[in-house]
């Protein structure tokens, strides 16, 4: 019997709700939860397996976060009240809410459970819908993230094998600063991030000059993109860079923060990507892992994405590519109606049309900006890697 593809789409994760008017609310997850369940789990229960989070050992969270910070989150979580700006808690981005500790821990345990199952060969590929809270720092909540499940997962992998070679690829709209800075010294974590340039968007960092420090020099690979970059040039850079880095680095474990807030419909940024880019990256990562890893070990994490409609089909495209499953052209009327009953409007069409240069009236400035970023990237990264 073949090994199933793992999916964490636990309904309890809908409680990661930072407020009705906050972009990180349960409406972003609800359609995706039901869509992935319908088109993967219900359609093909032998090829897909639900991964249910199990509790993590008590000291694991403290490897990525300071004990005082954890204690403050626990305290504020009891009644959903409190403010500690030195910890980034109680801001508009990271409000305090009841049960924030439990739900944030559940995100971490979901990611760690997937890591353990992949490492133990129970599954080879999986996708954790609410994982990839990549902005949280050791003692600071940031960018809608309280605990950094990626960092905890990396510590878990190092516990399992201390010299494990991890490839962390982050294609969220935003630079994966919390992961990069926590492991910027680390020679065994190759951190690659594709994101809208920090000149235009939070967190304002992630330029190609940031290559890692000390023993980790060269292990940071940051590629900013100019606002309004569309599918074609983005995919070309992916194809030019990712396969060669993957093959030369030869990772033991791949974590992909596959945030979909770079989608053209997303309200938070300016990239103009579609399901075509997400599916292309997922398919390529699957092929690279199948071809190059003696045991494929790839964990996809949902990351950002704040338009309920585009998030659902973008994640569906990613799971389709990573699992080598054909995505139907349309979702069912039942799914559309389930979302409608929650007050969420979604389109049944699961495939976007590709954005090409013809999609834009004035491409010259975008191309000029991207050429500059690409030249800087190539000149810096080629000192450390053959690309
Ligand atoms: Zn993001």
Boltz pocket constraint, residues with backbone or C-beta under 6 A from the ligand:
constraints:
  - pocket:
      binder: B
      contacts: [[A, 172], [A, 173], [A, 174], [A, 259], [A, 261], [A, 303], [A, 304], [A, 305]]
      max_distance: 6.0
